[in-house]
Amino acid sequence: MFIRDSSGNRSLTATITVIGFAVVMLKVLISGASIGSVSFGTIDSLSIAAILGPILGTYTARRWGSPANQDPPLESAGSKPGDGAA
């Protein structure tokens, strides 16, 4: 049911991101069209940004902000842990 991330784990944020993107793209494709008596309204860029901004921001923060994706701290050349060298 959930989309798997690059690690192979099921990811709720990746699933929400893909669904949100699909909904916005569907709205963009059918905006301004009318089928019979049913008319679809237009969509502007502010609406797209209001929908996709938080979704993609959440995905990015979860994906790249996790401790597994952080760089290890750099150590000074020639220093040993606990010798007081900075």
C-alpha positions in Angstrom: 0.0 0.0 0.0 2.9 2.4 0.7 5.6 3.4 -1.8 9.0 2.2 -0.9 11.9 4.6 -0.5 15.4 4.2 -1.8 16.3 2.1 1.2 13.5 -0.4 0.4 11.4 0.6 3.5 7.8 1.6 3.2 7.6 5.4 3.5 4.5 7.4 4.4 6.1 10.7 3.3 7.1 9.3 -0.1 3.5 8.0 -0.6 1.9 11.4 0.4 4.4 13.2 -1.9 3.5 11.1 -4.9 -0.3 11.3 -4.3 -0.1 15.0 -3.8 1.9 15.5 -7.0 -0.6 13.3 -8.9 -3.6 15.2 -7.6 -2.0 18.6 -8.6 -1.0 17.3 -12.0 -4.5 15.9 -12.6 -6.0 19.3 -11.6 -3.6 21.1 -14.0 -4.5 18.8 -16.9 -8.2 19.2 -16.4 -8.2 22.9 -15.4 -10.4 25.1 -17.6 -12.0 22.0 -19.4 -15.7 21.3 -19.5 -17.3 18.0 -20.1 -21.0 18.4 -20.8 -22.5 20.6 -18.1 -19.6 20.0 -15.7 -17.0 22.7 -15.8 -13.6 22.5 -14.0 -12.2 25.8 -12.7 -8.7 27.1 -13.3 -5.8 26.7 -11.0 -3.1 29.3 -10.4 0.5 29.0 -9.4 -0.2 30.1 -5.8 -2.5 27.2 -5.3 0.0 24.7 -6.7 2.7 26.2 -4.4 0.4 26.0 -1.4 -0.3 22.3 -2.0 3.1 21.1 -3.1 5.4 23.3 -1.0 4.6 21.7 2.4 4.4 18.2 1.0 7.8 18.4 -0.8 9.3 20.3 2.2 8.2 17.5 4.5 9.6 14.8 2.2 12.9 16.6 1.9 13.2 17.2 5.6 12.5 13.6 6.4 14.7 12.2 3.6 17.8 14.3 4.0 17.3 15.3 7.7 17.5 11.8 9.1 20.6 10.9 11.2 21.5 8.1 8.7 22.0 10.8 5.9 24.2 13.1 8.0 27.9 13.4 7.3 30.2 12.1 10.1 32.1 14.8 12.0 35.5 15.7 10.5 38.5 14.9 12.7 41.7 16.9 12.7 44.7 15.2 11.1 47.1 13.8 13.6 44.8 14.2 16.6 43.7 11.4 18.8 40.4 11.3 20.6 40.7 12.8 24.1 44.2 14.5 23.7 42.7 18.0 23.7 43.8 18.9 20.2 41.3 20.9 18.3 
